[in-house]
Amino acid sequence: MARAKKAARKRVEKRVRERVKKRDQKVAPTLTHLGKSGEARMVDVSAKSATEREAIAEARIAMLPATLDLVMKGKAKKGDVLAAARIAGIMAAKRTHSLIPLCHPLAISKVAIDIEPDRHLPGLVVTASVKVNGPTGVEMEALTAATVACLTIYDMVKAVERSMRIEGIRLLEKSGGKSGHYRAET
């Protein structure tokens, strides 16, 4: 009798473990950049169909009000800070695959960098929008573009202020692909 109870308990425990495992797989999706034994790998997107995908990311660079005024008036010694930051952001989006090891090289169809002053920060808010018609998304390209644009702003005016902070780097929105639409909560 004790043997039968033990066997029944083992069967119940096994079913519970299987249910928990299935539940956990639904709750926590698998990481696509990891192989079965945990090794890093580039995801094979060759079977995915090309669809229009877009991602929008932002980053902020906080600075003293006087530094913000210098940038907005175009009086930085190194030149037009905002123009240089836009170009750097565009170039960064196009080169993301060479910076982030497991990113795919993509034929990007659009990169737009918008830079707006924020007097409450005080500083600048950089928004990067990247679009592609391809088998994988452009979230990393948008995040990289916004970040590098902020780094360029820092480089252009660091002689005036070294205490600037780059912060709030985040994905605002993405559309297209299997995972569908995502919009950050504000």
PyMOL commands that place a pseudoatom at each C-alpha (Angstrom):
pseudoatom trace, name=CA, resn=MET, resi=1, chain=A, elem=C, hetatm=0, pos=[0.000, 0.000, 0.000]
pseudoatom trace, name=CA, resn=ALA, resi=2, chain=A, elem=C, hetatm=0, pos=[2.775, 2.449, 0.876]
pseudoatom trace, name=CA, resn=ARG, resi=3, chain=A, elem=C, hetatm=0, pos=[4.411, 1.620, -2.433]
pseudoatom trace, name=CA, resn=ALA, resi=4, chain=A, elem=C, hetatm=0, pos=[1.219, 2.469, -4.354]
pseudoatom trace, name=CA, resn=LYS, resi=5, chain=A, elem=C, hetatm=0, pos=[0.885, 5.804, -2.506]
pseudoatom trace, name=CA, resn=LYS, resi=6, chain=A, elem=C, hetatm=0, pos=[4.496, 6.622, -3.277]
pseudoatom trace, name=CA, resn=ALA, resi=7, chain=A, elem=C, hetatm=0, pos=[4.020, 5.836, -6.979]
pseudoatom trace, name=CA, resn=ALA, resi=8, chain=A, elem=C, hetatm=0, pos=[0.813, 7.913, -7.124]
pseudoatom trace, name=CA, resn=ARG, resi=9, chain=A, elem=C, hetatm=0, pos=[2.531, 10.836, -5.394]
pseudoatom trace, name=CA, resn=LYS, resi=10, chain=A, elem=C, hetatm=0, pos=[5.423, 10.654, -7.890]
pseudoatom trace, name=CA, resn=ARG, resi=11, chain=A, elem=C, hetatm=0, pos=[2.963, 10.725, -10.825]
pseudoatom trace, name=CA, resn=VAL, resi=12, chain=A, elem=C, hetatm=0, pos=[1.196, 13.772, -9.357]
pseudoatom trace, name=CA, resn=GLU, resi=13, chain=A, elem=C, hetatm=0, pos=[4.517, 15.543, -8.715]
pseudoatom trace, name=CA, resn=LYS, resi=14, chain=A, elem=C, hetatm=0, pos=[5.593, 14.812, -12.292]
pseudoatom trace, name=CA, resn=ARG, resi=15, chain=A, elem=C, hetatm=0, pos=[2.345, 16.267, -13.699]
pseudoatom trace, name=CA, resn=VAL, resi=16, chain=A, elem=C, hetatm=0, pos=[2.723, 19.355, -11.504]
pseudoatom trace, name=CA, resn=ARG, resi=17, chain=A, elem=C, hetatm=0, pos=[6.322, 19.862, -12.680]
pseudoatom trace, name=CA, resn=GLU, resi=18, chain=A, elem=C, hetatm=0, pos=[5.192, 19.547, -16.313]
pseudoatom trace, name=CA, resn=ARG, resi=19, chain=A, elem=C, hetatm=0, pos=[2.391, 22.096, -15.799]
pseudoatom trace, name=CA, resn=VAL, resi=20, chain=A, elem=C, hetatm=0, pos=[4.750, 24.526, -14.084]
pseudoatom trace, name=CA, resn=LYS, resi=21, chain=A, elem=C, hetatm=0, pos=[7.273, 24.091, -16.886]
pseudoatom trace, name=CA, resn=LYS, resi=22, chain=A, elem=C, hetatm=0, pos=[4.608, 24.787, -19.540]
pseudoatom trace, name=CA, resn=ARG, resi=23, chain=A, elem=C, hetatm=0, pos=[3.330, 27.796, -17.591]
pseudoatom trace, name=CA, resn=ASP, resi=24, chain=A, elem=C, hetatm=0, pos=[6.835, 29.194, -17.186]
pseudoatom trace, name=CA, resn=GLN, resi=25, chain=A, elem=C, hetatm=0, pos=[7.482, 28.806, -20.898]
pseudoatom trace, name=CA, resn=LYS, resi=26, chain=A, elem=C, hetatm=0, pos=[4.373, 30.860, -21.640]
pseudoatom trace, name=CA, resn=VAL, resi=27, chain=A, elem=C, hetatm=0, pos=[5.213, 33.547, -19.077]
pseudoatom trace, name=CA, resn=ALA, resi=28, chain=A, elem=C, hetatm=0, pos=[8.914, 33.844, -19.870]
pseudoatom trace, name=CA, resn=PRO, resi=29, chain=A, elem=C, hetatm=0, pos=[9.582, 33.619, -23.616]
pseudoatom trace, name=CA, resn=THR, resi=30, chain=A, elem=C, hetatm=0, pos=[12.796, 31.991, -24.693]
pseudoatom trace, name=CA, resn=LEU, resi=31, chain=A, elem=C, hetatm=0, pos=[15.763, 34.202, -25.426]
pseudoatom trace, name=CA, resn=THR, resi=32, chain=A, elem=C, hetatm=0, pos=[16.331, 33.885, -29.152]
pseudoatom trace, name=CA, resn=HIS, resi=33, chain=A, elem=C, hetatm=0, pos=[20.006, 34.876, -29.003]
pseudoatom trace, name=CA, resn=LEU, resi=34, chain=A, elem=C, hetatm=0, pos=[20.882, 31.880, -26.827]
pseudoatom trace, name=CA, resn=GLY, resi=35, chain=A, elem=C, hetatm=0, pos=[21.369, 28.328, -28.070]
pseudoatom trace, name=CA, resn=LYS, resi=36, chain=A, elem=C, hetatm=0, pos=[20.153, 25.264, -26.197]
pseudoatom trace, name=CA, resn=SER, resi=37, chain=A, elem=C, hetatm=0, pos=[23.252, 25.114, -24.022]
pseudoatom trace, name=CA, resn=GLY, resi=38, chain=A, elem=C, hetatm=0, pos=[23.357, 28.870, -23.399]
pseudoatom trace, name=CA, resn=GLU, resi=39, chain=A, elem=C, hetatm=0, pos=[25.853, 29.886, -26.060]
pseudoatom trace, name=CA, resn=ALA, resi=40, chain=A, elem=C, hetatm=0, pos=[25.399, 33.195, -27.878]
pseudoatom trace, name=CA, resn=ARG, resi=41, chain=A, elem=C, hetatm=0, pos=[24.142, 32.922, -31.438]
pseudoatom trace, name=CA, resn=MET, resi=42, chain=A, elem=C, hetatm=0, pos=[22.787, 35.097, -34.198]
pseudoatom trace, name=CA, resn=VAL, resi=43, chain=A, elem=C, hetatm=0, pos=[19.118, 34.351, -34.849]
pseudoatom trace, name=CA, resn=ASP, resi=44, chain=A, elem=C, hetatm=0, pos=[18.371, 32.786, -38.226]
pseudoatom trace, name=CA, resn=VAL, resi=45, chain=A, elem=C, hetatm=0, pos=[15.836, 35.084, -39.885]
pseudoatom trace, name=CA, resn=SER, resi=46, chain=A, elem=C, hetatm=0, pos=[16.050, 33.517, -43.341]
pseudoatom trace, name=CA, resn=ALA, resi=47, chain=A, elem=C, hetatm=0, pos=[12.596, 31.904, -43.048]
pseudoatom trace, name=CA, resn=LYS, resi=48, chain=A, elem=C, hetatm=0, pos=[10.916, 35.102, -41.850]
pseudoatom trace, name=CA, resn=SER, resi=49, chain=A, elem=C, hetatm=0, pos=[9.005, 37.148, -44.375]
pseudoatom trace, name=CA, resn=ALA, resi=50, chain=A, elem=C, hetatm=0, pos=[9.996, 40.743, -44.973]
pseudoatom trace, name=CA, resn=THR, resi=51, chain=A, elem=C, hetatm=0, pos=[7.484, 43.171, -43.511]
pseudoatom trace, name=CA, resn=GLU, resi=52, chain=A, elem=C, hetatm=0, pos=[7.522, 46.884, -42.823]
pseudoatom trace, name=CA, resn=ARG, resi=53, chain=A, elem=C, hetatm=0, pos=[8.912, 47.491, -39.360]
pseudoatom trace, name=CA, resn=GLU, resi=54, chain=A, elem=C, hetatm=0, pos=[9.507, 50.738, -37.518]
pseudoatom trace, name=CA, resn=ALA, resi=55, chain=A, elem=C, hetatm=0, pos=[10.964, 51.644, -34.146]
pseudoatom trace, name=CA, resn=ILE, resi=56, chain=A, elem=C, hetatm=0, pos=[11.122, 54.932, -32.277]
pseudoatom trace, name=CA, resn=ALA, resi=57, chain=A, elem=C, hetatm=0, pos=[13.528, 55.477, -29.389]
pseudoatom trace, name=CA, resn=GLU, resi=58, chain=A, elem=C, hetatm=0, pos=[14.522, 58.430, -27.263]
pseudoatom trace, name=CA, resn=ALA, resi=59, chain=A, elem=C, hetatm=0, pos=[17.429, 59.541, -25.143]
pseudoatom trace, name=CA, resn=ARG, resi=60, chain=A, elem=C, hetatm=0, pos=[17.936, 62.690, -23.108]
pseudoatom trace, name=CA, resn=ILE, resi=61, chain=A, elem=C, hetatm=0, pos=[21.014, 64.721, -22.369]
pseudoatom trace, name=CA, resn=ALA, resi=62, chain=A, elem=C, hetatm=0, pos=[20.763, 66.928, -19.306]
pseudoatom trace, name=CA, resn=MET, resi=63, chain=A, elem=C, hetatm=0, pos=[22.935, 70.034, -19.059]
pseudoatom trace, name=CA, resn=LEU, resi=64, chain=A, elem=C, hetatm=0, pos=[23.115, 73.426, -17.434]
pseudoatom trace, name=CA, resn=PRO, resi=65, chain=A, elem=C, hetatm=0, pos=[20.768, 76.085, -18.818]
pseudoatom trace, name=CA, resn=ALA, resi=66, chain=A, elem=C, hetatm=0, pos=[23.772, 78.101, -20.050]
pseudoatom trace, name=CA, resn=THR, resi=67, chain=A, elem=C, hetatm=0, pos=[25.054, 75.108, -22.036]
pseudoatom trace, name=CA, resn=LEU, resi=68, chain=A, elem=C, hetatm=0, pos=[21.608, 74.558, -23.535]
pseudoatom trace, name=CA, resn=ASP, resi=69, chain=A, elem=C, hetatm=0, pos=[21.489, 78.235, -24.577]
pseudoatom trace, name=CA, resn=LEU, resi=70, chain=A, elem=C, hetatm=0, pos=[24.913, 77.900, -26.212]
pseudoatom trace, name=CA, resn=VAL, resi=71, chain=A, elem=C, hetatm=0, pos=[23.758, 74.890, -28.214]
pseudoatom trace, name=CA, resn=MET, resi=72, chain=A, elem=C, hetatm=0, pos=[20.443, 76.433, -29.240]
pseudoatom trace, name=CA, resn=LYS, resi=73, chain=A, elem=C, hetatm=0, pos=[22.108, 79.686, -30.361]
pseudoatom trace, name=CA, resn=GLY, resi=74, chain=A, elem=C, hetatm=0, pos=[24.623, 77.732, -32.465]
pseudoatom trace, name=CA, resn=LYS, resi=75, chain=A, elem=C, hetatm=0, pos=[27.608, 79.234, -30.638]
pseudoatom trace, name=CA, resn=ALA, resi=76, chain=A, elem=C, hetatm=0, pos=[29.600, 76.064, -29.860]
pseudoatom trace, name=CA, resn=LYS, resi=77, chain=A, elem=C, hetatm=0, pos=[33.266, 76.264, -30.887]
pseudoatom trace, name=CA, resn=LYS, resi=78, chain=A, elem=C, hetatm=0, pos=[33.115, 72.927, -32.710]
pseudoatom trace, name=CA, resn=GLY, resi=79, chain=A, elem=C, hetatm=0, pos=[30.221, 74.037, -34.931]
pseudoatom trace, name=CA, resn=ASP, resi=80, chain=A, elem=C, hetatm=0, pos=[26.555, 73.163, -35.339]
pseudoatom trace, name=CA, resn=VAL, resi=81, chain=A, elem=C, hetatm=0, pos=[25.942, 70.734, -32.484]
pseudoatom trace, name=CA, resn=LEU, resi=82, chain=A, elem=C, hetatm=0, pos=[22.468, 69.666, -33.570]
pseudoatom trace, name=CA, resn=ALA, resi=83, chain=A, elem=C, hetatm=0, pos=[23.455, 69.038, -37.203]
pseudoatom trace, name=CA, resn=ALA, resi=84, chain=A, elem=C, hetatm=0, pos=[26.438, 66.936, -36.128]
pseudoatom trace, name=CA, resn=ALA, resi=85, chain=A, elem=C, hetatm=0, pos=[24.248, 64.967, -33.702]
pseudoatom trace, name=CA, resn=ARG, resi=86, chain=A, elem=C, hetatm=0, pos=[21.648, 64.237, -36.400]
pseudoatom trace, name=CA, resn=ILE, resi=87, chain=A, elem=C, hetatm=0, pos=[24.289, 62.972, -38.824]
pseudoatom trace, name=CA, resn=ALA, resi=88, chain=A, elem=C, hetatm=0, pos=[25.933, 60.872, -36.098]
pseudoatom trace, name=CA, resn=GLY, resi=89, chain=A, elem=C, hetatm=0, pos=[22.575, 59.333, -35.175]
pseudoatom trace, name=CA, resn=ILE, resi=90, chain=A, elem=C, hetatm=0, pos=[21.843, 58.427, -38.788]
pseudoatom trace, name=CA, resn=MET, resi=91, chain=A, elem=C, hetatm=0, pos=[25.301, 56.912, -39.238]
pseudoatom trace, name=CA, resn=ALA, resi=92, chain=A, elem=C, hetatm=0, pos=[24.941, 54.962, -35.975]
pseudoatom trace, name=CA, resn=ALA, resi=93, chain=A, elem=C, hetatm=0, pos=[21.630, 53.421, -37.049]
pseudoatom trace, name=CA, resn=LYS, resi=94, chain=A, elem=C, hetatm=0, pos=[23.257, 52.241, -40.274]
pseudoatom trace, name=CA, resn=ARG, resi=95, chain=A, elem=C, hetatm=0, pos=[26.228, 50.753, -38.372]
pseudoatom trace, name=CA, resn=THR, resi=96, chain=A, elem=C, hetatm=0, pos=[24.415, 49.130, -35.443]
pseudoatom trace, name=CA, resn=HIS, resi=97, chain=A, elem=C, hetatm=0, pos=[25.283, 45.639, -36.682]
pseudoatom trace, name=CA, resn=SER, resi=98, chain=A, elem=C, hetatm=0, pos=[28.985, 46.438, -36.332]
pseudoatom trace, name=CA, resn=LEU, resi=99, chain=A, elem=C, hetatm=0, pos=[28.515, 47.732, -32.760]
pseudoatom trace, name=CA, resn=ILE, resi=100, chain=A, elem=C, hetatm=0, pos=[26.060, 45.204, -31.276]
pseudoatom trace, name=CA, resn=PRO, resi=101, chain=A, elem=C, hetatm=0, pos=[27.483, 41.705, -31.862]
pseudoatom trace, name=CA, resn=LEU, resi=102, chain=A, elem=C, hetatm=0, pos=[24.294, 39.738, -32.620]
pseudoatom trace, name=CA, resn=CYS, resi=103, chain=A, elem=C, hetatm=0, pos=[22.435, 42.350, -34.694]
pseudoatom trace, name=CA, resn=HIS, resi=104, chain=A, elem=C, hetatm=0, pos=[21.796, 41.702, -38.376]
pseudoatom trace, name=CA, resn=PRO, resi=105, chain=A, elem=C, hetatm=0, pos=[22.985, 44.130, -41.037]
pseudoatom trace, name=CA, resn=LEU, resi=106, chain=A, elem=C, hetatm=0, pos=[19.830, 45.719, -42.439]
pseudoatom trace, name=CA, resn=ALA, resi=107, chain=A, elem=C, hetatm=0, pos=[18.943, 47.709, -45.529]
pseudoatom trace, name=CA, resn=ILE, resi=108, chain=A, elem=C, hetatm=0, pos=[17.398, 50.565, -43.570]
pseudoatom trace, name=CA, resn=SER, resi=109, chain=A, elem=C, hetatm=0, pos=[14.926, 52.635, -45.576]
pseudoatom trace, name=CA, resn=LYS, resi=110, chain=A, elem=C, hetatm=0, pos=[14.536, 55.612, -43.213]
pseudoatom trace, name=CA, resn=VAL, resi=111, chain=A, elem=C, hetatm=0, pos=[16.287, 57.208, -40.259]
pseudoatom trace, name=CA, resn=ALA, resi=112, chain=A, elem=C, hetatm=0, pos=[15.037, 60.465, -38.753]
pseudoatom trace, name=CA, resn=ILE, resi=113, chain=A, elem=C, hetatm=0, pos=[16.614, 62.198, -35.778]
pseudoatom trace, name=CA, resn=ASP, resi=114, chain=A, elem=C, hetatm=0, pos=[14.616, 64.915, -34.020]
pseudoatom trace, name=CA, resn=ILE, resi=115, chain=A, elem=C, hetatm=0, pos=[16.235, 67.000, -31.297]
pseudoatom trace, name=CA, resn=GLU, resi=116, chain=A, elem=C, hetatm=0, pos=[14.127, 69.263, -29.112]
pseudoatom trace, name=CA, resn=PRO, resi=117, chain=A, elem=C, hetatm=0, pos=[15.140, 71.487, -26.212]
pseudoatom trace, name=CA, resn=ASP, resi=118, chain=A, elem=C, hetatm=0, pos=[13.552, 70.750, -22.843]
pseudoatom trace, name=CA, resn=ARG, resi=119, chain=A, elem=C, hetatm=0, pos=[13.913, 73.713, -20.482]
pseudoatom trace, name=CA, resn=HIS, resi=120, chain=A, elem=C, hetatm=0, pos=[12.577, 71.678, -17.540]
pseudoatom trace, name=CA, resn=LEU, resi=121, chain=A, elem=C, hetatm=0, pos=[15.317, 69.033, -17.897]
pseudoatom trace, name=CA, resn=PRO, resi=122, chain=A, elem=C, hetatm=0, pos=[17.236, 71.289, -18.769]
pseudoatom trace, name=CA, resn=GLY, resi=123, chain=A, elem=C, hetatm=0, pos=[18.736, 69.739, -21.883]
pseudoatom trace, name=CA, resn=LEU, resi=124, chain=A, elem=C, hetatm=0, pos=[17.810, 68.079, -25.125]
pseudoatom trace, name=CA, resn=VAL, resi=125, chain=A, elem=C, hetatm=0, pos=[15.491, 65.210, -26.001]
pseudoatom trace, name=CA, resn=VAL, resi=126, chain=A, elem=C, hetatm=0, pos=[16.627, 63.132, -28.958]
pseudoatom trace, name=CA, resn=THR, resi=127, chain=A, elem=C, hetatm=0, pos=[14.066, 60.998, -30.782]
pseudoatom trace, name=CA, resn=ALA, resi=128, chain=A, elem=C, hetatm=0, pos=[15.224, 58.500, -33.400]
pseudoatom trace, name=CA, resn=SER, resi=129, chain=A, elem=C, hetatm=0, pos=[12.827, 56.859, -35.847]
pseudoatom trace, name=CA, resn=VAL, resi=130, chain=A, elem=C, hetatm=0, pos=[14.078, 53.980, -37.984]
pseudoatom trace, name=CA, resn=LYS, resi=131, chain=A, elem=C, hetatm=0, pos=[12.199, 52.054, -40.656]
pseudoatom trace, name=CA, resn=VAL, resi=132, chain=A, elem=C, hetatm=0, pos=[12.995, 48.910, -42.647]
pseudoatom trace, name=CA, resn=ASN, resi=133, chain=A, elem=C, hetatm=0, pos=[11.215, 46.430, -44.864]
pseudoatom trace, name=CA, resn=GLY, resi=134, chain=A, elem=C, hetatm=0, pos=[12.869, 43.248, -43.694]
pseudoatom trace, name=CA, resn=PRO, resi=135, chain=A, elem=C, hetatm=0, pos=[12.746, 40.028, -41.672]
pseudoatom trace, name=CA, resn=THR, resi=136, chain=A, elem=C, hetatm=0, pos=[13.786, 41.550, -38.343]
pseudoatom trace, name=CA, resn=GLY, resi=137, chain=A, elem=C, hetatm=0, pos=[13.044, 44.690, -36.351]
pseudoatom trace, name=CA, resn=VAL, resi=138, chain=A, elem=C, hetatm=0, pos=[14.965, 47.930, -35.939]
pseudoatom trace, name=CA, resn=GLU, resi=139, chain=A, elem=C, hetatm=0, pos=[14.639, 48.561, -32.194]
pseudoatom trace, name=CA, resn=MET, resi=140, chain=A, elem=C, hetatm=0, pos=[18.409, 48.328, -31.653]
pseudoatom trace, name=CA, resn=GLU, resi=141, chain=A, elem=C, hetatm=0, pos=[19.051, 50.698, -34.546]
pseudoatom trace, name=CA, resn=ALA, resi=142, chain=A, elem=C, hetatm=0, pos=[16.684, 53.311, -33.095]
pseudoatom trace, name=CA, resn=LEU, resi=143, chain=A, elem=C, hetatm=0, pos=[18.171, 52.965, -29.597]
pseudoatom trace, name=CA, resn=THR, resi=144, chain=A, elem=C, hetatm=0, pos=[21.710, 53.200, -30.976]
pseudoatom trace, name=CA, resn=ALA, resi=145, chain=A, elem=C, hetatm=0, pos=[20.859, 56.252, -33.089]
pseudoatom trace, name=CA, resn=ALA, resi=146, chain=A, elem=C, hetatm=0, pos=[19.374, 58.156, -30.141]
pseudoatom trace, name=CA, resn=THR, resi=147, chain=A, elem=C, hetatm=0, pos=[22.284, 57.247, -27.871]
pseudoatom trace, name=CA, resn=VAL, resi=148, chain=A, elem=C, hetatm=0, pos=[25.024, 58.161, -30.344]
pseudoatom trace, name=CA, resn=ALA, resi=149, chain=A, elem=C, hetatm=0, pos=[23.306, 61.462, -31.118]
pseudoatom trace, name=CA, resn=CYS, resi=150, chain=A, elem=C, hetatm=0, pos=[23.471, 62.278, -27.383]
pseudoatom trace, name=CA, resn=LEU, resi=151, chain=A, elem=C, hetatm=0, pos=[27.106, 61.185, -27.208]
pseudoatom trace, name=CA, resn=THR, resi=152, chain=A, elem=C, hetatm=0, pos=[27.861, 63.525, -30.102]
pseudoatom trace, name=CA, resn=ILE, resi=153, chain=A, elem=C, hetatm=0, pos=[26.167, 66.421, -28.337]
pseudoatom trace, name=CA, resn=TYR, resi=154, chain=A, elem=C, hetatm=0, pos=[28.293, 65.649, -25.291]
pseudoatom trace, name=CA, resn=ASP, resi=155, chain=A, elem=C, hetatm=0, pos=[31.457, 65.582, -27.398]
pseudoatom trace, name=CA, resn=MET, resi=156, chain=A, elem=C, hetatm=0, pos=[30.611, 68.861, -29.120]
pseudoatom trace, name=CA, resn=VAL, resi=157, chain=A, elem=C, hetatm=0, pos=[30.184, 70.851, -25.867]
pseudoatom trace, name=CA, resn=LYS, resi=158, chain=A, elem=C, hetatm=0, pos=[32.191, 68.929, -23.271]
pseudoatom trace, name=CA, resn=ALA, resi=159, chain=A, elem=C, hetatm=0, pos=[34.742, 71.754, -23.168]
pseudoatom trace, name=CA, resn=VAL, resi=160, chain=A, elem=C, hetatm=0, pos=[31.994, 73.957, -21.717]
pseudoatom trace, name=CA, resn=GLU, resi=161, chain=A, elem=C, hetatm=0, pos=[30.413, 71.378, -19.389]
pseudoatom trace, name=CA, resn=ARG, resi=162, chain=A, elem=C, hetatm=0, pos=[31.674, 67.916, -18.470]
pseudoatom trace, name=CA, resn=SER, resi=163, chain=A, elem=C, hetatm=0, pos=[28.861, 67.235, -16.001]
pseudoatom trace, name=CA, resn=MET, resi=164, chain=A, elem=C, hetatm=0, pos=[26.218, 66.556, -18.677]
pseudoatom trace, name=CA, resn=ARG, resi=165, chain=A, elem=C, hetatm=0, pos=[24.229, 63.333, -18.200]
pseudoatom trace, name=CA, resn=ILE, resi=166, chain=A, elem=C, hetatm=0, pos=[22.850, 61.022, -20.855]
pseudoatom trace, name=CA, resn=GLU, resi=167, chain=A, elem=C, hetatm=0, pos=[19.759, 59.343, -19.456]
pseudoatom trace, name=CA, resn=GLY, resi=168, chain=A, elem=C, hetatm=0, pos=[16.329, 57.928, -20.160]
pseudoatom trace, name=CA, resn=ILE, resi=169, chain=A, elem=C, hetatm=0, pos=[17.384, 55.814, -23.129]
pseudoatom trace, name=CA, resn=ARG, resi=170, chain=A, elem=C, hetatm=0, pos=[14.326, 53.785, -24.057]
pseudoatom trace, name=CA, resn=LEU, resi=171, chain=A, elem=C, hetatm=0, pos=[12.202, 52.318, -26.795]
pseudoatom trace, name=CA, resn=LEU, resi=172, chain=A, elem=C, hetatm=0, pos=[9.066, 54.412, -27.246]
pseudoatom trace, name=CA, resn=GLU, resi=173, chain=A, elem=C, hetatm=0, pos=[7.331, 52.388, -29.914]
pseudoatom trace, name=CA, resn=LYS, resi=174, chain=A, elem=C, hetatm=0, pos=[7.779, 49.573, -32.388]
pseudoatom trace, name=CA, resn=SER, resi=175, chain=A, elem=C, hetatm=0, pos=[5.524, 48.174, -35.055]
pseudoatom trace, name=CA, resn=GLY, resi=176, chain=A, elem=C, hetatm=0, pos=[5.585, 45.253, -37.454]
pseudoatom trace, name=CA, resn=GLY, resi=177, chain=A, elem=C, hetatm=0, pos=[6.851, 41.731, -37.134]
pseudoatom trace, name=CA, resn=LYS, resi=178, chain=A, elem=C, hetatm=0, pos=[5.555, 38.700, -35.287]
pseudoatom trace, name=CA, resn=SER, resi=179, chain=A, elem=C, hetatm=0, pos=[5.451, 40.349, -31.849]
pseudoatom trace, name=CA, resn=GLY, resi=180, chain=A, elem=C, hetatm=0, pos=[3.220, 43.137, -33.163]
pseudoatom trace, name=CA, resn=HIS, resi=181, chain=A, elem=C, hetatm=0, pos=[2.879, 46.657, -31.874]
pseudoatom trace, name=CA, resn=TYR, resi=182, chain=A, elem=C, hetatm=0, pos=[4.475, 48.005, -28.688]
pseudoatom trace, name=CA, resn=ARG, resi=183, chain=A, elem=C, hetatm=0, pos=[4.101, 51.466, -27.176]
pseudoatom trace, name=CA, resn=ALA, resi=184, chain=A, elem=C, hetatm=0, pos=[5.832, 52.512, -23.961]
pseudoatom trace, name=CA, resn=GLU, resi=185, chain=A, elem=C, hetatm=0, pos=[3.705, 53.852, -21.187]
pseudoatom trace, name=CA, resn=THR, resi=186, chain=A, elem=C, hetatm=0, pos=[4.588, 57.445, -20.386]
for i in range(1, 186): cmd.bond("trace and resi %d" % i, "trace and resi %d" % (i + 1))
show_as sticks, trace
zoom trace
